Amino acid sequence: MAYSPAMYFVYRSHYAGSLSKAVRRLPDPTVLAWFRRGWAAEDPEAWVEEELGTDVYGLTSIFDAAREAGLPLPETTDELRESLHEHLYVEGDDDYIRLDDHSLRVRTDDDEVELAYFFFDDNAVAAAPERLAYLLHESWPLPHGIAASQSFVPDVPVTVATPAAKGKATTFAVFLTFLDGESLARQEPLAFPGVDLLGLARHLRDADVPDDTWPPELHVLRALIAPEDETIDPALERCNRWPGFNLNEEPWLAPVDHPKALELLDSPEFVDGRDPAKSLLRVDPHLAQFAMHCNESFGYQQWFLFDSTWAAAHPALANSLLRYSHHWDPLD
């Protein structure tokens, strides 16, 4: 069978399902070919939604301009770039539209949350799996298999959250949460050297709390670890019922001890359609993945906790996930 080159489209949006992204396979060999195919669409909005399976904020503006202003059909990537910079609507400057021969990366916002969308041809995907594997992962959950090795070195900066313990593994924490519309690359991933995921609950429970460096998610997680908890999953289940993750109010409550935290869980108030029953939580020995339902309109926020045993078996996926929380553009 002959090989048919194709592309991926990804929409990074909190309106788009449990992983806050939509992934679509397209038949076109290049980004330029896809835009050329839609250049003369009679109904750009309908064409884009049929092609991509969703309404992509601002994308139809280039096709509207092509029809209304009679823009010439672009023959080269440079010509397409010129048209995009002049006519594609984004909330931001020229650096928010990044086009090369194999990809288009765009950042914008809809006055509610930050959004990004991407086109990658097969050459771009093959060249950078350690940057794109998580972005292109289509559905819940991530694979949880492991390898014998614990050797994994992240290729993006991480924040060391606690002093090194005595173990050989390292656990990483990625909190893909958002606040006041700042929803892309809000915080650097965390690392707990010398700690595997099975030991994370005990490690956090015993850790000194550095109030000035820990993010609020970690304070809440620590407060919800019970003295008898041997693993992290009971605390994650309690986080799902934590009232401080309502998005339209003060999102974080001040750090409290475990008994006080349990009192706050006795009668939590959820607003704007937040429904803990819709959340997804899976905890395996070396990977915890949590899609927390936070809002009827804005859907889910994601937490990933994984150690180097899991990462060694899935290095491209692990590195791309760390990068996903670090910068809106995976090819930056």
Secondary structure, DSSP 4 states (H G I P E B T S, - for coil): ------EEEEEE-TTSTTTTEEEEEE--SSHHHHHHHHTT-SSHHHHHHHHHSS--TTTHHHHHHHHHHTPPPP-SHHHHHHHHHHH---SS-GGGEEE-SSEEEEEEE-SSSEEEEEEEEHHHHHH-HHHHHHHH--SS-------S------SS--EE-S---SSS-EEEEEEE--BTTB-SS-S--EEEET--GGGHHHHHHHS---TTTS-HHHHHHHHT--TT--SSHHHHHHHTT-GGG-TTS---PPP--HHHHHHHHHS----TT--GGG-EEEEETTEEEEEEEEETTTEEEEEEEEEHHHHHHSHHHHHHHHHHTT-S-TT-
